[in-house]
């Protein structure tokens, strides 16, 4: 990690100073103060995508343009980094291919959301340009165009007046970057290294430590410090609830928290890996995580959100948590005095409370191998994508010769903490994997936890969905076995 050379960010190819900003200034507010008003604020909580910008992030030996919500990112966290806004993609006289297709196909009406759509679309444009550069048509898929464009890339961008068909048409009409595309050429070089940053302002201090040791020393001496990685949770607290911290410590780029190791008996995921990086790095090795990720918020959020952050907040509705419970994962906690490993089942002690001490941070999550063969993640929410769960259920079952040998079920949204459905697991284990067993176990599952009536769902609805989830799992497994036969 290199030292700061003056708190500045390369934006649209020119250096802009961070001098004088407050510790809690968002990247969105800072960019707009620089006159880059194409970046908009719609919701201030990462749901609308009007603030989307491109940030250069590592990708092997090269880099990739990653779309992120500027309304959530602390501006100080961009020290030494490279950012492209909608203004940096093209000019009225020389439109970027994404801008041109949006204009030609009627993808913009009032225009408020358009810059965010353009940035998210550009990130996918450059991704498909690298993976599908051969020009071969991608296998047809309801979520993909013939050019390989994945519409999930736009799942975090909302439009209230144009309608999505012309936006989809613009995405599907894109070709590949031209040989003279400077932003495409930039991807062959490494992304900027993280910069050790210390910014002291009237509203607090922002620090990006040089290494894990410095981060742990800071936590030991400042137990009230707030740790941030993707800031997808803390950014909402800052924007909507006016929260401020005397010390904010950024841990998202610490190498010790960004490992992904797959061994014979376990997989270890660094706590600061983003969910998008985990998806790419695992490459399908954990089907239950593959089932989860498309349903976790949006691509914009997954590009910033980390698995450690989801655990660190202790929220009962964090979508990774039922999955980690079903996978029997453990959490590696580290402090100045050393490390300890605790099971996720038992890690949560109360509403947004965990076993993690103030002087500890989450270094990694470990998933034991081998994995169960029958897995599924069922999320019940009002919207298909980019929504908070009313109920989340993760299943991991081992069935041998028609008998349930092991059952692990993680639940979210039905208690003050994420929980294991121990009673249902016991009702399944050692019994035949038959409709009768499943119906009896589903009745038990309906009573697990303490579902509440709130604005997302009633207690009765949550209970019904719990039981239905197990019936659905069994039906899907029967269809799968029938297809195999």
VENSULHU-V390749 format. One record per pair of residues at least 12 apart in sequence whose C-alpha atoms are under 6 Angstrom apart, sorted by the first residue. I is the first residue (numbers start at 0). J is the second residue. Records with the same first field share a line. If there is no record, write none. Layout:
I = J, J
This chain:
0 = 193, 194, 209
1 = 194
2 = 194, 195
3 = 194, 195, 196
6 = 78
7 = 78, 79
8 = 78, 79, 80
9 = 81
10 = 81, 82, 83
11 = 83, 87
21 = 200
22 = 200, 203, 204, 205
24 = 73, 74
25 = 70, 72, 73, 74
26 = 69, 72, 73, 74
27 = 69, 70
38 = 50
43 = 70
44 = 235
45 = 68
46 = 155
47 = 155, 156, 157
48 = 115, 155, 156
49 = 112, 115
50 = 68, 69, 115
51 = 67, 68, 69, 115, 118
52 = 66, 67, 84, 118
53 = 65, 66, 82, 83
54 = 81, 82
55 = 81, 190
56 = 190
57 = 190
60 = 189
61 = 186, 187, 188, 189
62 = 186, 189, 190
63 = 186
64 = 122
65 = 122
66 = 119, 122
67 = 299
71 = 231, 234
79 = 194
80 = 191
85 = 114
100 = 169
101 = 169
104 = 165
105 = 165
106 = 165, 166
107 = 161
108 = 161
128 = 175
144 = 171
152 = 298
154 = 297
155 = 297, 299
195 = 207, 208, 209
203 = 245, 246
204 = 246
205 = 246, 247
206 = 248
207 = 248, 249
215 = 334, 335
218 = 358
219 = 358
222 = 357, 358
224 = 246, 247
225 = 247
226 = 248, 249
227 = 249
228 = 249, 250, 251
229 = 303, 304
231 = 304
251 = 271
256 = 269, 270, 271, 362
257 = 269, 271, 272
264 = 367, 368
265 = 366, 367, 368
266 = 365, 366
267 = 364, 365
268 = 363, 364
269 = 363
270 = 306, 307, 362, 363
271 = 305
272 = 305
273 = 302, 303, 304, 305
274 = 301, 305
275 = 301, 302
287 = 374, 375
290 = 376
291 = 376
294 = 384
296 = 385, 386
297 = 385
313 = 351, 352
314 = 351
315 = 411, 412, 415, 416, 417
316 = 411, 412
321 = 393, 409, 410, 411
322 = 393
324 = 343, 344, 409
325 = 393, 394, 395, 407, 408, 409
328 = 343, 365, 366
329 = 341, 342, 343, 364, 365
330 = 364
331 = 361, 362, 363
332 = 360, 361, 362
333 = 359, 360
334 = 359
350 = 415, 416
371 = 395, 396, 397
372 = 397
373 = 395, 396
374 = 394, 395
375 = 393, 394
376 = 392, 393
377 = 391, 392
378 = 391
389 = 412, 455
390 = 411, 412
391 = 410, 411
392 = 409, 410
393 = 408, 409
394 = 408
395 = 407
401 = 431, 432
402 = 430, 431, 432
403 = 428, 429, 430, 432
404 = 428, 429
405 = 428
406 = 424
408 = 420
413 = 448, 449, 450
414 = 448, 449, 450
423 = 440, 443, 444
426 = 440
441 = 466, 469
444 = 465, 466
445 = 462, 465, 466
